[in-house]
Amino acid sequence: MASLYLSMTEGVINHWKANNNAYPQKFILTPAQHAGYAETRREGIAGTNTNVHEHMGVRVEVAESASGVMVAADGSEVRKRPTKSG
């Protein structure tokens, strides 16, 4: 799930670059994605005190019907683009 953490970080940075440093509205993760994300965060520097409902100042929501998206400042959903390696 470390790759989810990294892709979320990359998403925020790319959003800043494309939107004059505006923050995305939120991330929406499935319960399984969020559990993995939370585990990764808690294993990091902040430990059990980590706020797993926020990523770089962006709210993280959990929804059964989610597909792992970032909601941009304008309300559009941004999905991770596939790379050549996967």
Long-range contacts (C-beta under 8 A, 24 or more apart in sequence): 1-33, 1-36, 1-37, 1-39, 1-40, 2-40, 4-29, 4-33, 4-36, 4-37, 4-40, 4-68, 5-37, 5-40, 5-41, 5-55, 7-80, 8-37, 8-55, 8-56, 8-70, 9-55, 9-56, 11-70, 11-78, 11-80, 12-55, 12-56, 12-58, 12-70, 15-70, 15-72, 15-73, 15-78, 19-72, 19-73, 22-73, 23-57, 23-58, 23-73, 24-58, 24-70, 24-71, 24-72, 24-73, 24-78, 25-58, 25-59, 25-71, 25-72, 25-73, 25-75, 26-58, 26-59, 26-60, 26-61, 26-70, 26-71, 27-55, 27-58, 27-59, 27-60, 27-61, 27-68, 27-69, 27-70, 27-71, 28-61, 28-62, 28-63, 28-66, 28-68, 28-69, 28-70, 28-71, 29-60, 29-61, 29-62, 29-63, 29-66, 29-68, 30-62, 30-63, 30-64, 30-66, 30-67, 30-68, 31-62, 31-64, 33-66, 33-68, 34-60, 34-62
